[in-house]
Amino acid sequence: MRASFHLIAYRALDVCNALEMATIEAAAARADLPAGAAALDIGCGNGAVAAMLARRFDLKVTAVERDPAMAALARERTAGSGATVVEAGSATVLADLAPQDLIVVIGATEAAAAGLRDPQAVFERLRGHLAPGGRLLWGDLFWSAEPPAPLRMLVETANTYLTHEGWQAAARAAGFAVVSADVSSPETWNRYTAAMDAAAHTWLADHPDAPEAPAVRASAVRVKTMFDFGRPYIGFGLYLLKTE
């Protein structure tokens, strides 16, 4: 498997974002779903969240990851948990699955369909794939202050981000009630960024002549620079939403 910065970093992380697994577990507990309920984890990354949902709450979890290398990592992390990893785009899986009791989207791009970026439209599309009374657990970056234009352009290459209040307003406009809204602490951010940077540097020290080394090094520098500069403007929120 060809190494990349994100593959190296995500192997070292519990959650593939600036978020604690305990926070996700607490939000999932508030969802109050019965054992055997159907859950879909879109953009599952390393698969750790999907594995937790299957093991801790006995949910029937389908984890979706379109990147082949990341899907392979997710299969490793979910082995024996009961979660199923599907290598595909979200729109394909959403079209094939029955309505879900829980949809989880944490830091994923194009969560509802390719090219669909408007937050309210994304929420509306996902709401259409939930069973009556279904829940959406949404986690993503938010703008904690108005960012410089170059930072917004860099961060929003693939996604559109709102403020903490803006995510909740978009959810309500799409027909959800906001059950809970959590914000990651500075300590969580520090652990997240430090773990990624340390993993990359360890890999580079162990593989100095690997053909992927220049790309890994460049990505590590880019990600660290972006977060170091962007921290005054960026937060991470986790929102438990319920269909009304």
DAPE-V11088 format. One record per helix or strand of 3 or more residues. SS is the DSSP state (@ for helix, = for strand). FROM is the first residue (numbers start at 0). TO is the last residue. Records with the same first field share a line. If there is no record, write none. Layout:
SS=FROM-TO ; FROM-TO
//
This chain:
@=4-11 ; 20-30 ; 47-56 ; 67-77 ; 89-95 ; 118-126 ; 148-154 ; 163-172 ; 185-205 ; 212-232
==37-41 ; 59-63 ; 83-85 ; 99-105 ; 129-142 ; 175-182 ; 233-242
//
